Each structure stands twice: as C-alpha cells, then as structure tokens.
Amino acid sequence: MAASGASVDQRFCFQEVFDSFKLCLSENKEVYLEHYVDGWRGLVKFLNCLGSVFGFIAKDAVNKVQVLVALMSGESGSQYATIQSMVKYELDNGLVDVTKRGSHPESGCRTLLRLHRALRWLELFLERLRTSGEDGKTSVMCAEAYNESLSQHHPWVIRKAAGVAFCVLPGRPAFFEVMNVGSTEQVVAMLGGALPLISEVYNITEELYAQHNLLDLP
Ligand SMILES: CCCCCCCCCCCCC/C=C/[C@@H](O)[C@H](COP(=O)(O)O)NC(=O)CCCCCCCCCCCCCCC
C-alpha cells in the first residue's frame, strides 16, 4: 500500500546516517558528495520524527540538500562528485561569492559550508549523548553543543527560535527509541562507531575550506 510504504520510508534509523558517512570517504580521503547528502537526508528524517517544532530547521536543511542535488544532477554534475572536486571547479570558474553575496548566492561551496557547520554541532551533540547518563537531558546537551558551534553563525532571532525548539526535545530514553537502533547499549556502541567517521569527514572538509579561505563565505 502506498501509504504504508511512505511511512516506512519516513521511519528513521540512525544506522542509515552512519552508513552514509562511512561511504563518504574515498580511499584517498576525498568526500563523496552523494553520500554526504544522503547522510543529511537521513538526519532530516530523524528531525521530522521529532515533531513540527523542528520544521523550520528541517526545511532549511532540505533546501540546502536540494541546492546540492540540483548541482550534482545539473550539466556540470560530474564536477560535483566530491567536495574536493566541487571546490576546485567552483573556484576555478569564479562560481563562488567570496566576500559578499552577489551573482552566485547559492554556490555549492557556501551551501555545503552551512551543512558543514551543522555537522560540528552534530558531532558535539552525539558525543554528549554517547557519554551521558540515564537521566541526561537531551535539551541541555543540544543547547550546549549548539552554543559551542553553530550559534556563532546565527543571528539572534534564529538562536532564540532554536532555543525554544530544544526545550521540547524528548528525554534520553524516548530519543534513543526514535533513533531506532535497539537497546541503550546498542545505541551507545553505534555512536562510538559513528562518531570517529563523522569527525573525520568534518575535519577533512574543515581543512579543505581553511586551505582555500572558504570558512567565512557569505
Ligand atoms: C535533535 C535536535 C535537532 C536540533 C537541531 C540543532 C541545530 C539548530 C539549527 C537551527 C537552524 C535554524 C534554521 C535556519 C538556518 C539558517 O539561517 C542557517 C544559515 O543559512 P543561510 O546562510 O542560507 O541563511 N542555516 C544553517 O545554519 C544550516 C542549519 C542546518 C541544520 C540542520 C540540523 C539537522 C539536525 C539533525 C538532527 C539529527 C540528530 C540526530 C541525533 C541522533
């Protein structure tokens, strides 16, 4: 039945995210855009399971995923195989607004930078989740991770809205249930396996962007 098919598809399993980030890395440590974007698709599914309060966050992430997918499937799609090839192609061809927004407001480089910054939040949040105790508060872990990372790039109004959304996050047990991985021990083990991969993808991207002075793209 179409309806049940759709709901199965919407059912999040953190394993999918883990698998995508695992597939991201090529042998010579390039980052495949296709799997990076898939990782984000999985994360958006998870956000959608948490309720409509998170809709504005999911919507922004979806917009950014769509920009990247359009570039990957566009006429220069072959240049968007990896983050490295994307950066080279867009810079070589003057396709990035480097100092202020101009004729390339939605370059792959600036769009991916927004997701990249959010990946740092994810890394910090998941590490807290992994090491927290049974009564750990996800809202506090989420807010702390946000304050240490993404919030620095957001205006007051977004920080305020994000703070309100964090307050309605479910507690650790319910949160683990939505992750749909199994027992608490299994979730913790999976996070232990997933985090080094997410960190590696983050660090490789960070270094690449730093080398090309792309960390502050407008
Ligand atoms: C688990 C709870 C999830 C809380 C998510 C925490 C991150 C809070 C981000 C708030 C972003 C608000 C939306 C708007 C953002 C934009 O202004 C801003 C700038 O874009 P612009 O330069 O194009 O204008 N965009 C961004 O910074 C990109 C934000 C992307 C956020 C994606 C967050 C996905 C979270 C997925 C959660 C999954 C948790 C999994 C745990 C097992």
The ligand as a Gaussian input file, in Angstrom:
#p B3LYP/6-31G(d) Opt

LIG

0 1
 C       17.970000      16.854000      17.680000
 C       17.516000      18.237000      17.613000
 C       17.920000      18.970000      16.424000
 C       18.249000      20.371000      16.664000
 C       18.977000      20.983000      15.542000
 C       20.093000      21.839000      16.031000
 C       20.599000      22.806000      15.106000
 C       19.855000      24.100000      15.186000
 C       19.934000      24.796000      13.904000
 C       18.978000      25.940000      13.775000
 C       18.873000      26.288000      12.326000
 C       17.692000      27.137000      12.053000
 C       17.278000      27.216000      10.617000
 C       17.868000      28.313000       9.791000
 C       19.101000      28.356000       9.490000
 C       19.743000      29.295000       8.521000
 O       19.552000      30.646000       8.861000
 C       21.213000      28.942000       8.539000
 C       22.003000      29.822000       7.616000
 O       21.631000      29.587000       6.297000
 P       21.748000      30.790000       5.226000
 O       23.143000      31.335000       5.298000
 O       21.431000      30.161000       3.895000
 O       20.740000      31.823000       5.624000
 N       21.327000      27.541000       8.167000
 C       22.129000      26.701000       8.811000
 O       22.903000      27.055000       9.686000
 C       22.067000      25.232000       8.431000
 C       21.341000      24.542000       9.517000
 C       21.093000      23.118000       9.231000
 C       20.588000      22.473000      10.470000
 C       20.337000      21.052000      10.294000
 C       20.126000      20.388000      11.588000
 C       19.791000      18.970000      11.381000
 C       19.693000      18.300000      12.668000
 C       19.546000      16.846000      12.549000
 C       19.352000      16.295000      13.891000
 C       19.644000      14.904000      13.963000
 C       20.062000      14.475000      15.300000
 C       20.385000      13.038000      15.266000
 C       20.690000      12.517000      16.583000
 C       20.659000      11.071000      16.624000

